[in-house]
Amino acid sequence: MAKEREEIVESSSGIITTTVDFVFNWSRKSALWPMTFGLACCAIEMMATGASRFDIDRFGAGVFLPSPRQSDLMIWCIAMGACASTGGPFPTYSTLQGIDRVVPVDVYIPGCPPRPEALLYGIMRLQDKIMQEHPTRFMFGRGSVSQEDVEGSAVPDEAGENAAA
């Protein structure tokens, strides 16, 4: 939260300045729509997280959608519970021993079943990861740019060439 306050500067005349990356990341983290998918105890805890006592809507993740095409939390993956993280308490042929063998996982939430507070904590960690991304690097064709390239910290040597080259 302190990081977000650093990104926005307001002047005395009511003008707010910020970066395009911050606006994009703020809008993406504030509209996480999870896919409604669960097999047993984790699904019940996910439903409890959406109820009024825990209120997942505070984090912009209260719209549960039935299709991966409509949901955002299939793009940013959360492995919720022991079955998704490690295959559950019993290594059997009927349970995949870790979902990270199929899709990349951003946040692991331990427990069997994990409490609704743990799911909310995992969503907040996922929002922190989203705020660290730089979407304009890919929109403007710069791809994976290092921090030195952005800041121009390569110091020229005596011949006038970059020391890094």
N, C-alpha and C positions, 0 to 999 in steps of 0.2 A: 504494500500500500504506500509506503514511503517512496518507493521508486516511481510510482505513478504520479505522485505530487511533484517530483523533480522534473518530469517531462513537460508539464504545463506551466507556462509563465503568463501571468495576467498583469497587464499594466493598469495604471490608475484611470485610464480612459475607457476601460472595459474591453480592451482588445486582448484576445487570448492567442498565444502562439504555441505551436507544438509541431511534432514531426508527423509525416504521413505514416511511417511505420507504427508510431504509437496509436494513431487513430485506427488503423487497420487491425492491429493486435487487440486493442480494447474492444472493438466491435466483434471480433472473432471469439474472444474469451467470454464475452457477455452473452453469447447466444449458442452455447453448447447444447445440442439436442441429442440426447442418448437414444440408442436403438433399444426398443423393448425386447429384451432377450434374456431369458433365464431358465434354468432347468429345475431348480429345487429351492434350497434355503437361501441362496444368494438373491433369487428373484423376489422372495418375500421381503428381504431386507431392502432391496431396491425400491419396492413399493412403499415400504415404511418411510424411506427417505423422501419420497415424493409427497407424503401425507403432511398434514398441517403441523405436526409436532416438530419435524426437522426442516421442512420447507426448502426443498432443493431449488425452488424458483428464485430464491435470493441470489443464487449464483448464475442465473440465466440458463439453467439446465433442466427446467421443469417440463419441457415439451417432449414427451416420450413418443417416438414415431416407430411404426412397425416395419419399415423398409430401410435397408442400408443406403439406398439412393437418397433418402430424405434426411438421414441422421448424420450428425457430425462426429459422434464418438466412435464411429467405425474408422474414421480417418485418424483421429487421435485415440489410441487404443488404451483402455484400462483393463487390466487383468484383475477381476474381483473375486476374491476367495481362494481357498486352497485348491479347489478343483481346476480352476483356470490357470493358476500360477504354477502348480507342481503336479497336477494330476490327482489330487486328493490323497486321503490317508492310505489307500491301498493301490499298489501298482498292478492294474489289470489291463487286459486287452481292450476293454470297453471304454476306457477313459484315456484321452490324449494326455501324455505326461508333460504338460506345459504348453500353453497356447503360443508361446514365443517361438515354437518350432514352425508355426504356420504363418503368423502375422507379427510384425514388430510391435513390441509393447512399450508404451511410454511410462506408465505408472502401474506398479504392483500394489494391490491392497490385500494384506494378509488376513487370515481368520477363516473360521469355518463354523458358522457363517460370519462374515465381517459385519460389524455394527454399522448402523446408518452414519454415525459420526466418522467412521473410517472412510466411508464412501465420500462424504463431504470433504474430508481432508484430502483424499486422492484427487477430487475435482479441483480443489484449490491448488494443489501442486501442478496439475495439468495446466491450469490457467497461468501459473508462474512460468511454465515452459513456453507457452504460447506468447507471453509478453517478451520473451527473450529472442524471438525470431525476428528476421529482417525481410519482410515480404517484398519490399521495393527492389532489393537486389536482383530478384528473379524477374520482376516485372519490367525492369529497364535493361535486361540482358546482361547484367554483370555476373550472374551466376554465383558461385561460391567465392566470395571475395574475402580475403583475410583482413584483419583489423589494421595491419600495417599499410595495406593498399588504400584503405579508406582514409586513414589519418595522414598518409604521405610521410611516414617516419623514416624512410630510407635516406640516409645521410650521404651526400656525394663525397667521394674521396678527392685526393689532390689532382687527379687527371680529369675531374669533372664528371666521372661516371659514378653510378650507384655502387656503394660498398657491398650491397647484397647480390649484385649481378656478377 
